[in-house]
C-alpha cells in the first residue's frame, strides 16, 4: 500500500503544511497539489464540494505525492466510509465533543476488528496499490476537530481515544467557544492560551495537533510552536486576495488590501 507520508511525519513529530480546498474544481486541486503541499484538505463541511466533486479532485491530486484529506460534513460513519472508499487518506471530523463522539469517528475509519468500516475500498485500491485492505487501518489518518466548550472540557478523554491520530483547531469556532469574536488568526490572550493548552495536551497524549491559519505569519508561528498539521490558507482566499491586490493596483496604483479569507474557516 502507498504509505501515508503525512501520517508518518506526525508519528515522527515532524511538521506538515497543507491547504484548504473549498472550490469545486479538479483543476484547482491539481494546481495546488503540484505546488508541493504535503496534504490538501477537501472541505465538504463549509466548502461548496459534494461527493462528486471530491472524487474528481482526489483523482487530480493523485498526479502528485500530495496526500488527499477530506473534511466530512458531519460525524456520520457513512460519510466517512464513502470518502475513504474514494481514496481519501485521512478524514477531518468536525465538532467532536467527547470520547463517545471520538470513538464514533475512529470506528468509521477502521476495518474490523478495530472498527466498523464496511469493506469496499473501490477507488482507494487504485490510489493505494496492493495491500490496502490489510494495511489501511495503519495508514488512514483520523483527525477530530476541537472547537467547542464541551470539547475543551473533555480534551483528555478525546485525545486518549485509541485511533485518534490528530486533533485540529478551527480558530473561529474556538473563538465562539471562548465567547470571543471570530477573527481567523487570533491574538487574543485567551485564544492564544487555549490553543497552547490544546497543543500541549495533544503532545501529552502522543498525537498530532493541527490548526487553520490564513497567513504566512501565523503558519510560521504555529510551526515554530510545534504544530504538526498547519494550514497555510485556502484556494478561495488566495484567489480573492491576489485578485483584490492586483485590481486595486491597476485602478489606483497604491497598496492593496488583504482579503477576507480569515473569516472563511
Number of C-alpha atoms within 10 A of each C-alpha: 16 15 16 20 16 25 25 13 16 20 16 11 16 16 21 20 20 25 24 26 29 22 19 20 17 18 14 18 29 19 13 23 25 15 11 14 18 20 26 24 24 31 22 22 17 14 18 14 19 15 14 9 16 26 20 17 23 29 19 21 24 19 12 16 15 23 24 28 28 26 27 24 19 17 21 14 18 13 17 27 22 20 24 26 19 22 26 27 28 26 26 27 26 21 21 25 22 20 19 13 17 26 18 16 27 29 22 24 28 23 18 13 9 14 17 16 23 16 12 14 20 13 17 19 18 15 19 21 11 12 11 18 15 10 15 22 19 13 19 22 25 26 28 29 24 31 24 20 16 14 20 19 12 16 19 17 16 25 27 18 17 14 23 21 23 23 27 24 24 20 25 23 22 24 22 14 18 17 12 15 14 19 17 22 19 19 11 13 9 14 20 13 12 16 21 16 14 21 24 16 17 23 16 12 14 16 21 27 28 28 23 26 28 23 18 12 11 19 22 14 14 23 18 11 12 19 27 29 30 26 25 20 22 26 16 17 21 16 12 15 17 15 15 16 16 16 13 15 14 11 8 10 10 11 10 17 13 15 18 13 20 21 14 16 19
